[in-house]
Amino acid sequence: MDWREVIDELDSGVERIARTLSKLGDQDLRAASALPGWSRGHVATHIARNADSLWNLLEGARTGVEIPQYPSLDARNAALDEGAGRGRDELIEDVRATGARFAEQARTLPDEVWNAPVKAMGGWSHPAWYTVYRRWNEVEAHHVDLAAGYGPADWPEPYVRWSLAGTLADMAALPEKLRGELAGLRITATDSGESASLGWAPGGPEASGSGRALLGWLSGRTDGAGVSVRPDGRLPVPPPWPHRPAGF
């Protein structure tokens, strides 16, 4: 899917998050999210601060002056703690406003700088246009992390198709030591036929399921419901997601 079309998907995704938050009371927002140590307020704040951080990368591409995604990990975490205790309406406004600001930045970025390199907080570089896709993962995965009724079954089909393809390609490019329990496995989507061999050899273990089931499992957003493994046994635990992109 072209990155220009993804911007519209982001607008829709942010609005879905706002609707989910609108159904929660302030006490619900203080309750635990699906992410260890984070309340739902932390997750909502992170969604907003992530938009700001990726806006920084696009602004760096626009101006030619490198701007860090976040000033530091400590600064990022402090901002999350500071914002997590806010009321529902303030959190919703923050998520909407920062999402709109990022989308406007993306829509108005000059064509000639979309391939300018920018640097993720993890230290790896990518073209500016890939920032839009990174935001897509953040919006959809963290909506699930709110643990408020939105799950992988609700993900838009275009998102599932893009993110699964990217996840499989990126995992196949991981060094063996970073594949964890998935080393030696072949993973196949039963609906699209897409697959990734993670050091697999004929006769080796295989995991299969629909693209949606696989993405839920590989992203750590489900326990692997809908994914089967051969030979029979425990479904392996995937490594942390998302992964560094394999290439552009």
Residue pairs with C-beta under 8 A, 6 or more apart in sequence:
1 9
1 158
1 161
1 162
3 129
3 130
3 132
3 133
6 132
6 133
6 136
6 162
7 103
7 106
7 107
7 132
9 136
9 156
9 158
9 159
10 99
10 102
10 103
10 132
10 135
10 136
10 139
11 99
11 100
11 103
12 156
13 136
13 139
13 140
13 143
13 156
13 159
14 47
14 95
14 96
14 99
14 100
14 139
15 96
16 143
16 150
17 44
17 47
17 95
17 139
17 142
17 143
17 146
18 92
18 95
18 96
20 143
20 146
20 148
20 149
20 150
21 29
21 44
21 88
21 91
21 92
21 95
21 146
21 148
22 88
22 92
23 148
23 149
24 40
24 88
24 148
25 88
26 87
26 88
28 40
28 148
29 39
29 40
29 41
29 44
29 87
29 88
29 91
30 39
30 40
30 41
30 85
31 39
31 40
32 38
32 39
32 40
32 147
33 39
33 40
33 42
33 43
33 145
33 146
33 147
34 144
34 145
34 146
34 147
34 221
35 42
35 43
35 145
38 46
38 80
38 84
38 145
39 84
40 146
40 147
40 148
41 83
41 84
41 85
41 86
41 91
42 80
42 81
42 84
43 142
43 145
43 146
44 84
44 91
44 92
44 94
44 95
44 146
45 79
45 80
45 83
45 84
45 86
45 91
45 94
46 80
46 142
47 95
47 99
47 138
47 139
47 142
47 143
48 83
48 91
48 94
48 95
48 97
48 98
48 99
49 76
49 79
49 80
49 83
49 98
50 135
50 138
50 142
51 98
51 99
51 101
51 102
51 135
52 98
52 101
52 102
53 69
53 70
53 76
53 121
54 69
54 102
54 131
54 134
54 135
54 138
55 98
55 101
55 102
55 105
56 67
56 68
56 69
56 70
57 67
57 69
57 118
57 119
57 120
57 128
57 131
58 102
58 105
58 106
58 109
58 118
58 128
58 131
59 67
59 105
60 66
60 67
60 116
60 118
61 109
61 113
61 114
61 116
61 118
61 128
62 105
62 109
62 110
62 113
64 113
64 116
66 118
66 119
68 119
68 121
69 119
69 120
69 121
70 76
70 121
73 121
76 121
83 91
83 94
86 94
99 139
102 135
106 131
106 132
109 128
113 128
114 127
114 128
114 129
115 127
115 128
115 129
116 127
116 128
117 125
117 126
117 127
117 128
118 125
118 126
118 127
118 128
118 131
119 125
120 126
120 134
122 244
124 244
124 245
126 134
126 245
126 248
127 248
130 245
130 248
133 162
133 166
134 242
136 159
136 162
136 163
137 163
137 242
140 155
140 156
140 159
140 163
141 219
141 221
143 150
144 150
144 151
144 152
144 221
145 221
151 216
151 221
151 222
152 212
152 213
152 215
152 216
152 221
152 222
153 212
155 212
155 215
160 211
160 212
160 215
161 192
161 211
163 215
163 219
164 189
164 192
164 194
164 211
164 212
164 214
164 215
164 218
165 194
166 242
166 245
167 215
167 218
167 219
167 241
167 242
167 243
168 187
168 189
168 194
168 195
168 196
169 196
169 246
170 242
170 243
170 244
170 245
170 246
171 179
171 182
171 187
171 196
171 198
171 218
171 239
171 243
172 196
172 197
172 198
172 246
173 246
173 247
174 198
174 239
174 243
176 183
176 199
178 239
179 198
179 199
179 239
180 236
180 237
180 238
180 239
181 236
181 237
181 238
181 239
182 198
182 236
182 238
182 239
183 198
183 199
184 198
184 199
184 200
184 201
184 204
184 205
185 198
185 199
185 200
185 204
185 205
185 206
185 207
185 236
186 195
186 196
186 197
186 198
186 200
186 204
186 205
186 206
186 207
187 195
187 196
187 198
187 206
187 207
187 208
187 214
187 218
188 194
188 195
188 206
188 207
188 208
189 195
189 208
189 209
189 210
189 211
189 214
190 208
190 209
190 210
191 210
191 211
192 211
194 211
200 206
205 229
205 230
205 231
205 233
206 229
206 230
207 214
207 227
207 228
207 229
207 230
207 235
207 236
208 214
208 227
208 228
208 230
209 217
209 226
209 227
209 228
210 226
212 226
213 222
213 224
213 225
213 226
213 227
214 227
215 221
216 222
216 224
216 225
216 226
217 223
217 224
217 225
217 226
217 227
217 235
217 238
218 238
218 241
219 238
219 241
219 242
220 238
220 240
220 241
223 235
224 235
227 235
229 235
229 236
